[in-house]
Amino acid sequence: MLQKLRDKTSGWIATAILGLLMIPFLFVIDTSYLGGVGANNVAKVQAPPSWWKSAPSWWPLSLLWQHHEISTEDFRARLEQARMQQRQQQGDAFDPREFESQDNKLKTLDQLIDEQVVRLVAEDAGVVVGDATVRDYIDSIPAFQTDGKFNADQYRLALAQGTPPRTPAAFDTLVRESLQQSLIPVAIAESGFTTKSEFERVLKLMGETRDVELALLPTPAADTAAVSDAQVKQWYGAHASDFRQPETVSIEYVELNGASLPPASPADEATLRKRYEDEKSRFTEAEQRLASHILITAGNDAASQKAAEQKASKLAAEARQPGADFAALAKANSQDPGSKDAGGDLGWVEKGAMVKPFEDALFAMKAGEVVGPVKTEFGYHVIKLRELKGGQGKSFEQVRDQLASEQLKSDNDKVYAELSGKLVDLVYKNPTALAPAAKDAGLTVQKLGPFSRTDASGIAANPAVLRAAFSEALVQDGTASDPIELGPNHSVIVRVTQHAAEQALPLDKVRDRVIADVRADRTAKAAAKAADALVERLQKGEKLQALAEAEKLQVSPIPGLPRTAPVPSPAANQAIFSAPAPAEGKPSVGRVELNAGRYAVFVVNKVTPGDIAQVPAEQQGMLRQQLSQIDGGAAAQAFVGAMRKRFKITIEESQL
């Protein structure tokens, strides 16, 4: 029987059958192959090919489209940057739960999408960033400078200490991509301008003052009239969204914290010596070479290349002459702006810091030797190795304390890992309850809830725990989660024990709230009506002073009120300056709501435009530049928005 099956699954018949089987398979493979968002990405930006702008976006023609994807790692990194910035700005007022809102995540994702849009635009336009531009930009970064000049040692140190650490080659690539994608929007932004008439109009508006009279109405009396059943039902029906109980869960969890576990015993001498022997190479100081160079740049044509090589050869020969001053030759001839003034000094160089041809030559040299020309992507180099150091190892006694500390941490990590692994194995055997696993592991089960997404506290306030607690898998199945990492050697396993879907609160439970809302609405409307009545009387010709005496109101004159003054409040100032200028013999009147539902009525008697002559010329220049920047920024933003409409953008919100 098996032989018959083997015979029938070979040859052209089998090939035809497999071909037919592939057709339904196409409909179940990862959608990333068909132009959708891949499993590890949150968004995809697609643009039609430059040679077919009207290419359809449906598969298989979508395969012709250019695209860039935004990975979950990139999104999480950007979100974490935004979190750190808001935490620094807001301090104790920072609310991590509010930050984790879907709207906030989509706002962060929007920024990443805009970046990929302009990147595709640049690629489509054929924007290329040259090596010299990248190098000039890096040289201009203050973090890489010493006394205002680029310092190679500072450059490598700053990259190594960055988050994440980067090699010079990786940073070059990052700078090149950033310059490429920013070139077009930056050029548009720099093209912004403000005409003379626009500028003068803004100056007059900014310096404008208004002579105002303000009368504050008394605090509205609270409404105590009865609210009928019909009114209660009408309000409840019209404001149903205000009376809903949010989705809630209750959880049980087992927390494993390495800091609370008994510490491991210090390692003995034999263990430390064995670790030293196994990791001896780690305690060898990296070899460093003190180098100088002369760079001769060249164009892309053969003649330019040959001329540059010949000049570098001549300089190399001069540098090898007895008594030659290499630093003077570099100052007179080198075309590297970062090292020329320092006599070609590149500082102490480690492997991995320079481009490969340069590095290969440098680390093959002897101290005092001069080699060249060495060709790289930057041109032709003449290199001098002045000194070398490193390569020596440290003794066991020199690093014993470090080894002991590392071994103790390793042993503590091992204890945590073993207990964590044991807990996970026990939970997987019975994922619908945590108590048995916790008991066998010597841990306790804790409970929390019910809580919603907005009022979670304790361990549930952690964004990862909150996402897991409200995930469909845990809510529907009632099984335990995978370990959720809270920090180094600190994790938790949670299980949803109760779940209540979002639902409307019945009227009988919120009746008192409804009545209070109806009365508050009546009070607010009565206060607004009283203010509107006074405004109407003023518009008909009554004077504010006479009206205030009749209504027992106090009038406060505010002569020369500036536009920027928050008087009597920011909202009131905005309302006063939003009112039209008074016509001849007829003041401009209005009303504004202040705190606690109180209203004020105001009369604008006079408007005085700002005096341009009073603004110093230097300040005018700065302001005009700022207005031009605002105009350019708006133009760049409009450009990106227009490009987004031309592209196809796919977002996978479930990955946020």
LUMRO-958079 format. One record per residue (C-alpha): residue number from 0; x, y, z. Coordinates in pm, 1 decimal. Example, Ala and Ser with C-alpha at 12.3 -4.5 7.8 and 13.67 -1.06 7.14 Angstrom:
<sites>
   seq         px         py         pz
     0     1230.0     -450.0      780.0
     1     1367.0     -106.0      714.0
</sites>
This chain:
<sites>
   seq         px         py         pz
     0        0.0        0.0        0.0
     1      278.3      241.7       94.8
     2      463.3      161.6     -225.7
     3      151.7      240.7     -434.1
     4      120.0      578.3     -263.8
     5      485.7      649.7     -325.6
     6      449.1      564.0     -694.1
     7      140.2      781.8     -738.1
     8      300.9     1088.6     -575.5
     9      579.9     1118.1     -829.8
    10      591.7     1232.7    -1190.8
    11      378.1     1485.2    -1378.6
    12       54.1     1385.8    -1202.7
    13      199.0     1478.4     -863.2
    14      327.3     1805.8    -1004.4
    15      -19.1     1898.2    -1132.2
    16     -181.1     1809.0     -799.0
    17       71.0     2017.2     -605.0
    18        4.2     2309.3     -841.0
    19     -367.4     2290.8     -765.3
    20     -297.1     2272.5     -392.5
    21      -89.1     2591.0     -413.9
    22     -392.2     2797.4     -529.7
    23     -584.0     2785.0     -198.6
    24     -253.1     2815.7      -13.0
    25     -205.4     3163.7     -163.3
    26     -508.5     3285.0       28.6
    27     -378.9     3185.1      372.2
    28      -13.6     3289.7      362.6
    29      112.6     3591.3      554.4
    30      -44.9     3901.5      401.9
    31      295.7     4072.0      405.1
    32      371.9     3879.2       85.6
    33       66.9     4032.3      -82.3
    34      131.0     4392.9       17.8
    35      -27.8     4397.8      363.0
    36      136.3     4485.4      695.2
    37      382.7     4221.3      811.0
    38      343.6     4040.0     1140.8
    39      615.0     4247.9     1312.2
    40      512.6     4586.5     1171.5
    41      255.8     4844.9     1274.0
    42      225.5     5035.0      946.5
    43      320.6     5029.3      581.6
    44      359.9     5325.1      344.2
    45      341.0     5246.4      -27.3
    46      401.3     5468.5     -330.5
    47      346.3     5386.1     -698.2
    48      663.8     5335.3     -904.1
    49      813.3     5652.2    -1051.2
    50      770.8     5513.9    -1402.8
    51      399.5     5431.9    -1353.6
    52      235.8     5690.3    -1126.3
    53     -114.2     5555.0    -1194.1
    54      -27.6     5192.2    -1117.1
    55     -320.8     5015.9     -940.5
    56     -267.0     4920.5     -577.7
    57     -427.7     4576.8     -599.0
    58     -226.2     4256.6     -600.8
    59      -20.2     4147.1     -790.9
    60       46.3     4496.9     -934.7
    61       93.5     4622.0     -579.0
    62      422.8     4430.3     -581.8
    63      554.9     4701.1     -817.1
    64      490.8     4973.4     -559.0
    65      776.1     5109.7     -350.6
    66      720.2     5069.4       21.5
    67      863.9     5123.6      367.3
    68      736.1     4951.1      680.4
    69      738.1     5073.1     1038.5
    70      833.1     4792.8     1274.7
    71      692.3     4742.0     1621.8
    72     1046.3     4794.8     1754.6
    73     1075.2     5135.7     1585.7
    74      729.4     5234.3     1709.4
    75      801.3     5126.0     2067.0
    76     1135.3     5310.0     2064.8
    77      971.6     5633.0     1943.7
    78      686.6     5595.8     2194.5
    79      938.4     5549.7     2474.0
    80     1120.9     5866.9     2364.1
    81      791.7     6055.9     2373.2
    82      717.1     5909.7     2717.8
    83     1051.2     6028.6     2855.3
    84     1000.1     6377.8     2710.4
    85      652.3     6414.2     2859.0
    86      770.2     6281.3     3195.0
    87     1048.6     6542.0     3201.8
    88      809.7     6820.3     3096.6
    89      522.1     6731.1     3330.9
    90      712.5     6596.2     3631.4
    91      479.8     6468.8     3904.5
    92      177.1     6557.0     3689.7
    93      273.0     6289.7     3433.2
    94       -0.5     6024.2     3404.7
    95      132.5     5700.3     3248.5
    96     -219.2     5567.1     3192.4
    97     -325.3     5874.2     2997.4
    98       -4.9     5855.7     2793.6
    99      -85.8     5498.3     2687.3
   100     -414.3     5606.5     2524.7
   101     -482.8     5489.3     2171.0
   102     -504.9     5847.9     2046.7
   103     -158.1     5922.7     2183.2
   104      -14.7     5609.9     2020.6
   105     -170.9     5699.1     1685.5
   106      -23.2     6049.6     1716.0
   107      323.7     5899.6     1762.4
   108      265.9     5660.1     1472.5
   109      157.1     5953.5     1254.4
   110      499.3     6112.5     1300.3
   111      672.9     5793.3     1188.9
   112      441.5     5765.4      887.8
   113      520.2     6125.2      786.0
   114      890.7     6040.3      799.7
   115      846.3     5739.5      571.0
   116      631.0     5946.2      333.7
   117      901.4     6210.8      286.5
   118     1160.6     5935.6      257.1
   119      969.7     5778.9      -32.5
   120      927.1     6123.2     -190.2
   121     1303.9     6178.2     -169.6
   122     1379.4     5838.6     -320.5
   123     1130.2     5900.9     -599.6
   124     1292.7     6240.6     -669.2
   125     1635.8     6079.4     -685.0
   126     1773.8     6266.0     -384.1
   127     2124.6     6138.1     -302.4
   128     2336.0     6258.8       -9.4
   129     2709.9     6261.1      -74.8
   130     2982.7     6148.9      165.1
   131     3115.1     6503.6      204.8
   132     2772.3     6629.4      311.5
   133     2742.4     6352.8      570.3
   134     3089.6     6424.9      703.1
   135     3027.9     6801.7      721.7
   136     2703.5     6746.0      909.9
   137     2869.0     6511.1     1161.2
   138     3158.7     6754.8     1207.8
   139     2908.4     7029.6     1294.8
   140     2739.8     6838.3     1579.6
   141     2845.5     7003.3     1910.6
   142     2847.2     6670.7     2099.1
   143     3137.9     6557.5     1880.5
   144     3345.3     6874.2     1920.0
   145     3617.9     6995.0     2152.1
   146     3679.9     7370.0     2166.7
   147     3446.4     7415.3     1869.4
   148     3627.1     7164.5     1644.7
   149     3542.7     6806.0     1553.2
   150     3724.7     6555.4     1775.6
   151     3745.9     6196.9     1652.5
   152     3796.5     6057.5     2005.3
   153     3495.0     6246.8     2136.3
   154     3294.7     6125.3     1833.8
   155     3365.7     5756.7     1898.8
   156     3313.1     5793.5     2273.4
   157     2975.7     5968.1     2229.5
   158     2856.0     5698.3     1987.5
   159     2968.0     5417.3     2219.3
   160     2785.5     5571.9     2516.1
   161     2467.1     5647.6     2321.3
   162     2132.1     5471.1     2349.5
   163     2162.8     5246.8     2161.7
   164     2542.2     5235.8     2113.4
   165     2643.3     5278.8     1747.0
   166     2951.3     5233.6     1534.1
   167     3067.8     5525.1     1317.4
   168     2954.3     5334.9     1005.7
   169     2604.2     5282.6     1147.8
   170     2581.2     5648.8     1249.2
   171     2691.7     5757.0      901.5
   172     2404.1     5553.5      755.5
   173     2156.7     5705.7     1002.0
   174     2269.3     6060.8      918.7
   175     2257.2     5990.8      545.2
   176     1898.1     5859.1      564.4
   177     1786.7     6147.7      787.3
   178     1935.8     6408.1      554.2
   179     1780.7     6238.2      253.8
   180     1429.5     6234.2      396.9
   181     1446.8     6587.2      540.9
   182     1598.6     6764.1      239.6
   183     1274.5     6841.6       51.8
   184     1055.5     6948.9      349.0
   185     1341.8     7158.0      491.7
   186     1387.9     7329.9      155.2
   187     1014.9     7405.3      142.6
   188     1019.1     7535.3      500.2
   189     1313.7     7763.5      424.1
   190     1123.3     7911.9      128.2
   191      859.1     8067.0      355.3
   192      825.2     8445.0      350.1
   193      607.8     8728.7      482.0
   194      514.3     9032.6      273.2
   195      557.6     9384.4      409.1
   196      181.2     9445.1      432.0
   197      124.2     9113.9      612.0
   198      405.1     9189.5      853.1
   199      280.6     9538.6      933.6
   200      -72.7     9408.2      985.4
   201       55.3     9148.4     1232.3
   202      256.0     9410.9     1419.9
   203      -49.0     9635.2     1452.9
   204     -261.7     9345.4     1575.3
   205        0.2     9225.9     1823.1
   206       45.3     9574.3     1968.7
   207     -326.2     9655.7     1969.2
   208     -488.0     9774.2     2292.6
   209     -855.7     9812.8     2379.6
   210    -1038.5    10038.1     2624.2
   211    -1289.4     9809.6     2794.8
   212    -1557.5     9827.4     3061.9
   213    -1644.2     9503.5     3234.7
   214    -1941.7     9416.0     3459.1
   215    -1940.4     9086.8     3650.5
   216    -2276.6     8920.0     3703.0
   217    -2347.1     8748.6     4036.7
   218    -2296.9     8375.5     4080.4
   219    -2608.8     8205.8     3943.7
   220    -2840.5     8064.0     4206.5
   221    -2852.9     7686.7     4210.8
   222    -3161.3     7536.8     4049.4
   223    -3375.9     7352.7     4305.1
   224    -3694.7     7313.5     4104.3
   225    -3842.4     6968.4     4063.4
   226    -3733.4     6751.6     3771.6
   227    -4013.5     6545.7     3621.3
   228    -3985.1     6181.7     3519.4
   229    -4023.5     6284.8     3157.4
   230    -3732.9     6527.8     3185.3
   231    -3519.7     6262.7     3355.6
   232    -3590.6     6011.0     3078.9
   233    -3530.6     6267.6     2805.6
   234    -3194.7     6374.3     2949.7
   235    -3089.0     6014.3     3013.8
   236    -3171.6     5919.6     2656.4
   237    -2997.5     6221.0     2503.3
   238    -2680.8     6174.3     2711.7
   239    -2660.5     5795.4     2724.0
   240    -2283.5     5798.5     2668.5
   241    -2238.5     5985.0     3000.7
   242    -2396.5     5701.8     3195.2
   243    -2201.7     5392.6     3097.9
   244    -2002.8     5154.3     3311.7
   245    -1662.3     5093.1     3152.1
   246    -1528.5     4746.4     3083.8
   247    -1374.2     4601.0     3400.9
   248    -1170.4     4297.5     3498.6
   249    -1052.8     4133.3     3816.7
   250     -723.9     3945.8     3814.6
   251     -515.6     3713.1     4021.2
   252     -141.4     3723.8     3978.6
   253      188.0     3575.8     4092.1
   254      475.1     3822.7     4112.4
   255      836.0     3707.3     4097.0
   256     1093.7     3966.6     4201.0
   257     1461.1     3873.6     4210.1
   258     1527.4     4152.2     4462.1
   259     1312.8     3974.9     4722.3
   260     1470.6     3630.2     4672.3
   261     1742.1     3508.4     4914.5
   262     2080.5     3616.1     4771.5
   263     2319.3     3351.0     4642.1
   264     2634.0     3266.6     4839.5
   265     2957.2     3442.5     4733.2
   266     3166.8     3233.3     4493.7
   267     3481.6     3059.0     4620.0
   268     3833.6     3131.4     4495.7
   269     3843.7     2835.8     4257.4
   270     3524.9     2946.1     4081.5
   271     3655.8     3298.9     4038.0
   272     3991.5     3178.5     3899.8
   273     3813.8     2950.0     3652.5
   274     3597.1     3240.9     3537.3
   275     3910.1     3451.8     3495.7
   276     4076.9     3186.6     3279.1
   277     3760.5     3139.3     3069.4
   278     3722.6     3514.3     3010.7
   279     4084.5     3622.3     3010.1
   280     4054.7     3794.2     2673.7
   281     3792.4     4027.2     2818.4
   282     4050.8     4181.7     3048.4
   283     4293.0     4262.5     2771.3
   284     4300.9     4630.9     2690.3
   285     4201.9     4698.2     2329.3
   286     4490.7     4796.0     2105.6
   287     4487.1     5164.6     2010.4
   288     4693.0     5350.7     1754.2
   289     4774.3     5720.6     1755.9
   290     4740.3     5824.6     1393.2
   291     4762.9     6128.8     1169.1
   292     4666.8     6153.9      804.1
   293     4661.6     6376.4      499.7
   294     4348.8     6347.5      281.9
   295     4344.6     6435.3      -86.4
   296     3990.8     6426.4     -226.0
   297     3910.7     6337.6     -586.6
   298     3622.6     6367.5     -829.5
   299     3454.1     6075.9    -1003.3
   300     3640.6     6109.3    -1333.8
   301     3959.9     5915.1    -1407.9
   302     4174.7     6224.3    -1455.2
   303     4078.1     6366.0    -1116.6
   304     4141.1     6031.5     -949.2
   305     4486.4     6002.4    -1107.1
   306     4584.1     6357.2    -1013.2
   307     4476.7     6303.3     -651.4
   308     4668.8     5976.0     -629.3
   309     4983.7     6134.7     -770.1
   310     4962.7     6425.7     -526.4
   311     4915.2     6182.7     -233.4
   312     5215.6     5976.3     -352.4
   313     5431.5     6288.5     -365.8
   314     5324.0     6392.9      -14.0
   315     5391.4     6041.4      117.4
   316     5742.8     6057.1      -22.1
   317     5801.3     6398.0      138.2
   318     5666.6     6272.3      473.0
   319     5915.5     5979.8      469.8
   320     6215.8     6212.0      437.4
   321     6432.4     6239.1      750.9
   322     6320.0     6531.6      964.3
   323     5995.2     6580.8      768.9
   324     5721.5     6768.4      958.4
   325     5407.3     6560.8      896.2
   326     5183.2     6805.5     1083.5
   327     5300.4     7096.2      868.1
   328     5238.8     6894.0      550.0
   329     4887.7     6812.2      670.3
   330     4805.7     7174.0      755.6
   331     4925.2     7286.4      412.8
   332     4775.4     7009.8      197.8
   333     4507.9     6800.1      373.1
   334     4148.9     6841.9      257.2
   335     3994.8     6690.3      572.6
   336     3833.1     6987.8      754.7
   337     3803.2     6787.7     1076.0
   338     4175.7     6723.9     1122.3
   339     4361.3     6964.9      891.4
   340     4407.2     7244.8     1145.4
   341     4529.6     6989.3     1401.7
   342     4805.4     6872.9     1168.9
   343     4608.3     6568.8     1055.0
   344     4573.5     6435.2     1410.9
   345     4304.7     6164.3     1437.0
   346     4370.0     6079.6     1800.5
   347     4377.0     5723.9     1937.6
   348     4201.8     5487.8     1695.7
   349     4055.8     5144.1     1777.1
   350     3946.5     4879.5     1532.0
   351     3599.6     4941.5     1391.7
   352     3628.7     5320.8     1404.2
   353     3754.2     5381.1     1049.9
   354     3656.6     5261.9      703.3
   355     3810.4     4923.6      620.0
   356     4091.5     5019.9      374.5
   357     4215.7     5287.4      613.2
   358     4192.6     5054.5      914.5
   359     4367.0     4764.7      737.0
   360     4659.8     4988.5      647.2
   361     4683.2     5151.7      990.6
   362     4684.1     4827.1     1189.0
   363     4946.9     4673.7      964.1
   364     5195.2     4959.2     1027.5
   365     5484.1     4997.7     1269.5
   366     5526.9     5298.2     1498.4
   367     5681.3     5592.6     1311.6
   368     5598.8     5448.5      970.8
   369     5430.8     5647.5      691.2
   370     5222.3     5470.9      423.8
   371     5020.0     5589.9      128.7
   372     4842.0     5659.5      -80.6
   373     4554.6     5451.5       65.7
   374     4232.1     5483.5     -130.5
   375     3894.0     5501.8       49.0
   376     3551.5     5639.2      -36.2
   377     3671.9     5980.4       88.7
   378     3978.9     6003.4     -137.2
   379     4350.1     5920.5     -100.7
   380     4518.7     5913.4      240.4
   381     4877.0     5944.0      358.6
   382     4888.4     5785.5      702.8
   383     5143.8     5815.0      982.5
   384     5138.0     5588.1     1288.3
   385     5287.1     5792.6     1571.0
   386     5238.0     5559.0     1865.7
   387     5053.3     5245.4     1975.6
   388     4930.7     5115.4     2309.4
   389     4710.3     4845.6     2458.0
   390     4700.2     4470.9     2415.0
   391     4818.5     4407.2     2774.1
   392     4609.2     4190.7     3001.0
   393     4515.3     4251.1     3366.0
   394     4609.0     4003.8     3639.0
   395     4357.6     3800.8     3840.6
   396     4426.8     4013.0     4149.1
   397     4348.0     4332.5     3957.0
   398     4002.5     4210.9     3851.3
   399     3908.6     3979.9     4141.0
   400     3649.7     4217.1     4291.0
   401     3491.3     4271.1     3950.7
   402     3476.5     3893.2     3892.5
   403     3321.5     3836.1     4235.9
   404     3052.4     4098.4     4171.8
   405     2973.6     3958.8     3827.6
   406     2965.1     3600.3     3956.5
   407     2727.9     3694.9     4238.3
   408     2496.7     3869.2     3992.7
   409     2515.9     3569.4     3759.8
   410     2430.2     3332.8     4046.2
   411     2137.3     3553.4     4154.0
   412     2016.4     3568.4     3795.2
   413     2041.3     3189.9     3777.6
   414     1830.5     3150.0     4093.0
   415     1569.1     3382.7     3947.1
   416     1576.0     3210.5     3607.2
   417     1539.2     2863.6     3759.6
   418     1247.7     2969.2     3978.7
   419     1087.5     3156.5     3688.2
   420     1124.5     2854.1     3462.5
   421      978.4     2627.0     3728.6
   422      681.7     2860.3     3776.9
   423      613.2     2875.5     3403.9
   424      627.2     2496.0     3370.7
   425      384.5     2455.7     3661.7
   426      144.3     2715.8     3518.9
   427      146.1     2551.2     3175.9
   428       36.5     2224.9     3335.2
   429     -273.3     2395.3     3476.8
   430     -319.3     2736.9     3306.8
   431     -671.3     2793.4     3444.8
   432     -554.7     2845.6     3806.1
   433     -246.0     3002.8     3960.8
   434     -278.1     2874.9     4316.0
   435     -134.7     2522.2     4259.6
   436      168.0     2653.4     4068.0
   437      231.6     2929.7     4321.8
   438      215.6     2683.6     4611.2
   439      466.9     2444.2     4452.1
   440      700.8     2736.8     4373.7
   441      674.1     2882.5     4724.1
   442      504.1     3200.7     4605.0
   443      172.4     3366.1     4685.9
   444     -127.5     3445.8     4469.3
   445     -250.9     3805.1     4494.3
   446     -579.9     3950.7     4373.5
   447     -673.1     4285.5     4229.3
   448     -990.9     4439.1     4093.3
   449    -1235.0     4503.2     3959.3
   450    -1073.6     4790.6     3766.5
   451    -1116.0     4957.8     3429.6
   452     -855.6     5080.9     3183.3
   453     -868.6     5428.9     3336.8
   454     -858.5     5354.2     3710.4
   455     -614.0     5062.2     3729.0
   456     -380.3     5079.2     4026.9
   457      -91.6     4882.2     4170.7
   458       62.7     4631.3     3936.2
   459     -227.4     4672.0     3690.4
   460     -118.1     5029.3     3619.3
   461      181.0     4888.2     3430.6
   462       96.5     4930.5     3057.3
   463      203.0     4574.1     2966.7
   464       -4.5     4422.5     3249.4
   465     -302.1     4642.1     3158.1
   466     -285.8     4532.0     2793.2
   467     -270.0     4166.6     2894.7
   468     -555.4     4197.1     3145.9
   469     -789.5     4337.1     2879.7
   470     -663.9     4118.1     2594.2
   471     -918.6     3897.6     2422.8
   472     -716.9     3580.8     2488.8
   473     -708.4     3619.7     2868.1
   474    -1063.9     3752.6     2893.3
   475    -1219.5     3480.7     2678.5
   476    -1012.1     3179.3     2784.5
   477     -954.6     3254.8     3151.8
   478     -601.6     3116.8     3119.6
   479     -279.7     3256.7     3264.1
   480      -63.4     3494.1     3066.6
   481      296.4     3441.9     2967.1
   482      541.1     3604.4     3209.2
   483      519.7     3984.5     3174.7
   484      853.1     4156.4     3235.3
   485      828.4     4452.7     3471.1
   486     1202.5     4512.3     3500.3
   487     1531.2     4324.9     3539.4
   488     1460.5     3995.5     3720.2
   489     1106.5     4111.5     3789.0
   490      803.9     3956.3     3619.2
   491      441.6     3869.0     3681.1
   492      193.1     3612.8     3552.8
   493     -170.2     3724.0     3554.2
   494     -505.5     3554.0     3501.2
   495     -842.6     3722.7     3454.6
   496    -1090.4     3589.0     3709.1
   497    -1386.1     3814.9     3630.8
   498    -1482.5     4029.8     3335.0
   499    -1765.8     4277.3     3284.5
   500    -1819.6     4426.6     2940.0
   501    -1887.0     4795.8     2895.3
   502    -2257.7     4851.7     2943.6
   503    -2515.7     5119.6     2996.1
   504    -2593.7     5193.8     3358.6
   505    -2968.9     5151.4     3424.0
   506    -3162.8     5468.0     3491.7
   507    -3256.7     5367.5     3844.9
   508    -2886.6     5355.9     3940.9
   509    -2798.7     5696.8     3799.1
   510    -3122.6     5882.1     3858.3
   511    -2966.1     6120.8     4110.8
   512    -2680.3     6200.1     3868.2
   513    -2929.8     6268.7     3590.4
   514    -3131.8     6505.3     3810.1
   515    -2812.9     6687.6     3914.7
   516    -2710.4     6723.5     3548.5
   517    -3054.0     6858.3     3451.5
   518    -3041.2     7117.7     3727.4
   519    -2683.8     7217.0     3643.0
   520    -2789.3     7260.9     3280.5
   521    -3083.1     7477.9     3385.4
   522    -2854.6     7692.2     3601.2
   523    -2603.0     7737.0     3318.2
   524    -2874.9     7828.1     3068.6
   525    -3034.0     8074.9     3309.8
   526    -2697.3     8245.4     3367.1
   527    -2628.3     8266.2     2992.0
   528    -2980.7     8400.6     2931.7
   529    -2933.1     8673.4     3193.2
   530    -2603.8     8775.2     3032.2
   531    -2758.8     8773.1     2683.2
   532    -3041.0     8997.7     2809.1
   533    -2789.6     9254.2     2933.6
   534    -2597.7     9238.6     2605.2
   535    -2920.0     9301.7     2414.8
   536    -3000.6     9609.2     2627.0
   537    -2650.4     9744.2     2568.3
   538    -2684.3     9691.1     2193.9
   539    -3006.9     9892.5     2200.6
   540    -2823.1    10194.9     2338.8
   541    -2827.8    10165.1     2720.3
   542    -2506.9    10267.8     2892.4
   543    -2321.3    10007.3     3095.0
   544    -2286.5    10236.3     3395.7
   545    -2663.4    10304.5     3411.9
   546    -2747.6     9939.8     3352.7
   547    -2502.8     9830.0     3623.5
   548    -2660.9    10068.3     3876.0
   549    -3006.9     9935.7     3796.2
   550    -2892.7     9573.4     3823.6
   551    -2660.6     9641.2     4118.7
   552    -2348.6     9536.5     3927.5
   553    -1998.9     9674.7     3971.6
   554    -1831.0     9813.7     3659.9
   555    -1453.1     9776.6     3620.1
   556    -1292.6    10001.9     3357.5
   557     -983.9     9851.3     3190.3
   558     -815.2    10119.6     2976.4
   559     -544.3    10014.6     2731.0
   560     -591.2     9638.8     2775.1
   561     -311.7     9459.6     2581.0
   562     -394.0     9158.8     2366.4
   563     -152.5     8931.4     2551.7
   564     -266.0     9009.9     2907.4
   565     -472.5     8731.2     3072.1
   566     -712.5     8987.8     3220.2
   567     -960.4     8923.1     3367.5
   568     -888.6     8570.3     3244.3
   569     -731.2     8421.4     2926.7
   570    -1077.9     8327.4     2795.8
   571    -1216.0     8676.6     2865.8
   572     -920.5     8844.0     2695.7
   573     -971.3     8624.8     2389.5
   574    -1342.6     8710.0     2379.7
   575    -1273.6     9082.6     2412.9
   576    -1020.5     9082.3     2128.9
   577    -1245.7     8861.0     1915.2
   578    -1522.6     9119.8     1931.0
   579    -1544.5     9353.6     1631.1
   580    -1403.9     9703.7     1662.8
   581    -1667.0     9958.0     1771.1
   582    -1837.4    10153.1     1492.9
   583    -1859.7    10530.7     1497.1
   584    -2056.3    10627.0     1807.9
   585    -2155.2    10266.7     1879.3
   586    -1952.9    10048.3     2118.2
   587    -1890.6     9676.9     2063.9
   588    -2046.1     9457.4     2333.6
   589    -2031.2     9091.6     2429.9
   590    -2035.0     8844.3     2714.7
   591    -1796.4     8576.8     2837.7
   592    -1827.4     8287.5     3079.6
   593    -1585.0     8294.2     3371.3
   594    -1520.9     8045.4     3651.1
   595    -1800.2     7863.9     3836.3
   596    -2056.7     7943.6     3568.2
   597    -2041.8     8320.1     3627.0
   598    -2074.4     8556.8     3333.6
   599    -1940.6     8901.1     3260.9
   600    -2059.4     9151.1     3002.5
   601    -1809.9     9386.4     2840.5
   602    -1811.0     9695.7     2627.0
   603    -1522.9     9777.9     2391.7
   604    -1515.7    10157.0     2363.2
   605    -1194.4    10210.7     2169.3
   606     -939.2    10013.2     1968.3
   607     -584.8    10146.9     1931.7
   608     -365.2     9969.3     1672.6
   609       -6.5     9893.7     1762.9
   610      250.6    10155.7     1671.9
   611      507.3     9997.0     1439.2
   612      755.0    10275.2     1511.8
   613      766.7    10168.6     1877.2
   614      902.5     9823.7     1785.8
   615     1286.7     9825.8     1763.2
   616     1428.8     9735.7     1421.5
   617     1613.2     9435.2     1564.9
   618     1291.7     9299.7     1717.0
   619     1107.1     9360.4     1389.0
   620     1369.9     9159.9     1204.0
   621     1343.2     8868.9     1447.3
   622      962.7     8874.3     1432.4
   623      956.0     8882.4     1054.1
   624     1194.1     8588.0     1045.5
   625      970.1     8396.5     1287.5
   626      663.2     8469.2     1074.3
   627      848.1     8346.6      765.3
   628      944.3     8030.7      952.3
   629      582.0     7976.2     1051.7
   630      474.9     8021.8      690.1
   631      744.5     7782.1      570.1
   632      657.4     7526.9      837.0
   633      290.5     7537.1      734.8
   634      391.5     7492.3      369.3
   635      610.3     7191.2      455.7
   636      330.1     7038.9      662.3
   637       84.2     7092.7      377.2
   638      329.9     6927.2      137.0
   639      359.0     6616.7      355.5
   640      -20.9     6604.4      390.7
   641      -61.9     6622.9       13.8
   642      192.8     6343.2      -36.8
   643       12.2     6124.7      216.8
   644     -302.1     6147.4        4.7
   645     -110.3     6015.1     -296.2
   646       30.2     5715.3     -109.1
   647     -134.3     5405.8       32.8
   648      -98.4     5383.0      410.3
   649     -193.4     5066.8      598.9
   650     -206.8     5065.1      979.8
   651     -238.2     4761.9     1206.1
   652     -379.7     4911.4     1526.9
   653     -374.2     4575.3     1704.3
   654        7.6     4597.9     1704.1
   655       14.0     4931.9     1889.3
</sites>
